[in-house]
């Protein structure tokens, strides 16, 4: 089933968790066709045309226009027979979609794909919509939809390192030691983000049952950077989100990120962006008179 979204400034999808079994899985695919602010239970995200969200339950999402223009998008509700085209969903040793289909994180896990401007995924979604709209659809139509969806997932996972939003996605929580590298990096980044106020290398390593030295090397392998540099990157991304998507004061944001002094927040933010937090907020069109003066 395909739901077309238009002529609204805000949208909350009717996309609750559907029955899952060993022989049949269900996923929602949400394609953005306009720039939107997405709100989930634990974060705010800015998504752009052709970005795609995949998950078992999207009912806890809400979408809001950022430009004043109507929200545009398509919501797909798709069932998959197992076994069947499942081989298409695991490209080589990449099990991102497979992990998502089989997560125990009911209603919480989702993956956001971006940088899809080539529109190949968009074309596959056009084909699925056309198949869904066939009158008197039969088992052949369902078979074709599964095949096209398999090609869609194959395209999403091709060069997936540049397409999967690791900071925006909520990866399935699996035993990290036995997960794929993509799931490992997503789960670790999610945990660090949720505990950014006071997380340390030792605490993160202990949470995932690693020795600190090994966990430090794992971070270098997964992110090409140190754990502290990863923390700095995540803090910067959260700060940008809070500055552009909320009316929180600079002091509030600084405290939430774990800075002991507002001056430290200013200094570190400017070192990374070339702008002070207030300058960044004003540049993005959020000049609010009641915010702290620098």
C-alpha angles and dihedrals in degrees: 000000000000124000117197115213121207144122095047137101095207131029135186111188122228092226111132126167111285126209112285127196139169089263100040132040132184131206136175120220117197117192118195117218096176137034110276143170110236121202121198127174092272110023150024120232135186111219128187137206114301094016110137131210119200123190147128094246126025098164091106091060125095126190128207130184114249098193103041090251118118118277112256125194149115128243117202124196108197135178123204127200115224121242099027126078091002090114087069091059095059108057107197105313093338108118102170096121092038090053090049092051092050102039122134087209093100112204096350109080122083138150125220118206121194139166089064096140092131084077094217090127088046090055092050089050089051088054093049090050090051091050091048090054095055111119115236092016114194139185090289091060090051090049091051092048091052091050094049090046088052090055089047092054090045089057092046090053095045106103085353093167088079096039106047113084102222094183095044101041125083101217122207109268105240132158095287095212091063100037129101118268091254093053090044093054092045096049093046092048090048092052093047091048092051091050099034093127095074110354118144133190091249093051094047092048091050092049091057093040096247132131110250094243092051092045090051090054090046090056090052090050095047101038106017089236143078124274091251091050088050089053090050091050093050092046090052093050092048091047091052091049093049093046095050102032104036139044094228115140120249090250091055092050092046092052093046090054092052100250112152092209133028089228090062090053091050093048096047094044092051092047089057101039107020089238134088115243091256093049090050091050093049092046090055091053100260103115103158118180096212095059120111116278117235 
